[in-house]
């Protein structure tokens, strides 16, 4: 199984592949800083950090290698009401 197949399988499961809370370093950063600006989430995966940054008021540019990850981000953004704060970029390099 190659990397793309492994990630496709992980993102095809029900529920977020890596949880829905932001990473602890990002959560600490958002807690300590102002809540505005532009953020770039490189290799955004399923978007747990992207959606957290959008919720904090950042305009987020998400880049990922897998369309299924960006689909998950879009679903989360729609459900949480932060679609206007998130822009996604599919960046297939496989």
Helices and strands as residue ranges (DSSP letters): H 3-12, H 24-32, E 37-42, H 48-55, E 58-64, H 67-80, G 83-85, E 86-90
